[in-house]
Amino acid sequence: MRYSKTAAKGLRLARGLRVEDVARKARLSAQGLRAIERGAVPSAETLGKLAVALKVSVSVFFVPGRGSP
């Protein structure tokens, strides 16, 4: 499995949320969330916070790919 660099932004947009809304719910800075949406790889803790804020499983941030069994 590998991290999907587009998942966070896609989920946010699909829900009609602003960066600031998700950042507040996830207790992240808006700048940090924007960096993630541009491709920065977040920590496991940050992914957990985003999953809670977006009401999804952490697994939605990953896609099959190089490195999977």
SERO-4910 file (N, C-alpha, C, O; in steps of 0.05 Angstrom, whole numbers):
BEGIN
 pado doro    nc1    nc2    nc3   cac1   cac2   cac3    cc1    cc2    cc3    oc1    oc2    oc3
  Met    A     17    -24      0      0      0      0     18     25      0     40     25     11
  Arg    A      8     45    -13     23     71    -12      3     93     -7    -21     91    -12
  Tyr    A     14    115      4     -2    138     10    -12    152    -15      3    156    -34
  Ser    A    -38    159    -16    -50    173    -38    -48    203    -33    -60    214    -14
  Lys    A    -32    217    -49    -28    245    -46    -52    262    -52    -53    286    -46
  Thr    A    -72    250    -66    -96    265    -74   -120    260    -56   -141    274    -59
  Ala    A   -119    241    -38   -142    232    -23   -153    254     -5   -177    259     -5
  Ala    A   -136    267     10   -145    287     30   -161    310     16   -182    318     25
  Lys    A   -149    320     -6   -163    342    -20   -188    333    -33   -209    347    -32
  Gly    A   -188    309    -45   -212    299    -58   -235    295    -38   -257    301    -44
  Leu    A   -228    284    -15   -249    280      6   -260    307     15   -284    310     19
  Arg    A   -242    326     19   -251    352     29   -269    365      8   -291    376     15
  Leu    A   -261    365    -17   -277    378    -37   -304    363    -41   -324    376    -46
  Ala    A   -304    337    -40   -329    322    -43   -349    329    -21   -373    326    -26
  Arg    A   -339    338      2   -357    345     24   -363    375     24   -379    384     41
  Gly    A   -352    389      6   -357    418      4   -346    434     27   -357    454     35
  Leu    A   -323    424     38   -311    438     61   -287    455     52   -273    449     33
  Arg    A   -283    476     67   -259    493     62   -235    482     77   -239    467     97
  Val    A   -212    489     69   -187    480     82   -189    487    112   -182    471    129
  Glu    A   -198    511    117   -199    521    145   -218    504    162   -212    499    186
  Asp    A   -240    495    150   -259    479    165   -247    452    173   -249    444    196
  Val    A   -234    439    154   -222    413    160   -199    416    179   -195    400    198
  Ala    A   -182    436    175   -159    441    192   -168    445    221   -156    434    239
  Arg    A   -189    460    225   -199    465    252   -209    439    265   -203    434    288
  Lys    A   -225    424    249   -235    398    260   -213    379    266   -215    363    285
  Ala    A   -192    379    250   -169    361    254   -148    371    273   -129    358    280
  Arg    A   -152    396    282   -133    409    300   -105    411    286    -84    406    298
  Leu    A   -106    419    261    -82    424    245    -82    453    236   -103    466    237
  Ser    A    -59    463    227    -59    489    216    -69    487    187    -66    467    174
  Ala    A    -82    509    177    -90    509    149    -66    506    131    -68    493    110
  Gln    A    -44    518    138    -20    516    122    -10    487    121     -2    478    100
  Gly    A    -12    473    143     -4    445    144    -21    428    126    -12    410    112
  Leu    A    -47    433    127    -66    418    111    -61    424     81    -62    405     65
  Arg    A    -56    448     75    -51    455     47    -26    440     37    -25    431     14
  Ala    A     -5    438     54     19    424     47     13    395     41     23    383     22
  Ile    A     -4    383     58    -12    355     54    -27    352     27    -22    333     12
  Glu    A    -45    371     22    -60    370     -3    -42    374    -28    -49    366    -50
  Arg    A    -19    386    -24      0    390    -46     19    366    -49     35    366    -67
  Gly    A     17    347    -30     34    323    -33     52    317    -10     66    296    -11
  Ala    A     54    333     10     70    326     34     58    302     47     34    299     50
  Val    A     75    284     56     66    259     68     63    264     98     82    270    112
  Pro    A     38    262    109     33    267    137     42    244    155     45    221    145
  Ser    A     45    249    180     51    228    200     26    212    204      4    219    196
  Ala    A     29    189    217      6    171    223    -13    186    241    -37    183    238
  Glu    A     -3    201    260    -20    217    278    -37    237    263    -61    240    268
  Thr    A    -25    251    244    -39    271    228    -60    257    211    -82    267    208
  Leu    A    -54    234    199    -73    220    183    -97    212    200   -120    213    191
  Gly    A    -92    204    225   -114    197    243   -132    221    248   -156    218    249
  Lys    A   -120    244    252   -135    268    257   -152    276    233   -175    283    235
  Leu    A   -140    273    209   -155    279    185   -178    259    181   -200    267    173
  Ala    A   -173    234    186   -194    214    184   -218    221    201   -241    219    193
  Val    A   -212    228    226   -234    235    245   -249    260    234   -273    261    234
  Ala    A   -234    280    226   -246    305    216   -264    300    192   -284    313    189
  Leu    A   -255    282    174   -270    277    150   -289    253    153   -304    246    134
  Lys    A   -290    241    176   -308    218    182   -304    195    163   -322    185    151
  Val    A   -278    187    160   -271    164    143   -250    147    158   -239    155    179
  Ser    A   -246    124    147   -225    106    158   -198    116    147   -196    127    125
  Val    A   -177    112    163   -150    119    154   -143    105    128   -127    115    112
  Ser    A   -154     81    124   -147     65    100   -154     80     74   -142     73     53
  Val    A   -172     99     74   -179    113     49   -156    130     39   -157    139     16
  Phe    A   -136    135     56   -113    151     47    -92    134     34    -71    145     27
  Phe    A    -97    109     30    -78     91     18    -89     76     -6   -113     70     -7
  Val    A    -72     71    -26    -80     57    -50    -61     34    -54    -38     35    -46
  Pro    A    -70     12    -68    -51    -10    -74    -29      1    -92    -33     18   -109
  Gly    A     -6    -10    -88     16     -1   -104     42    -12    -95     43    -31    -79
  Arg    A     63     -1   -105     90    -11    -98     94    -13    -68     87      6    -53
  Gly    A    104    -35    -59    108    -39    -31     86    -56    -18     89    -63      5
  Ser    A     65    -62    -33     44    -78    -22     52   -108    -26     66   -114    -45
  Pro    A     42   -125     -8     49   -153    -10     38   -167    -35     42   -191    -39
***
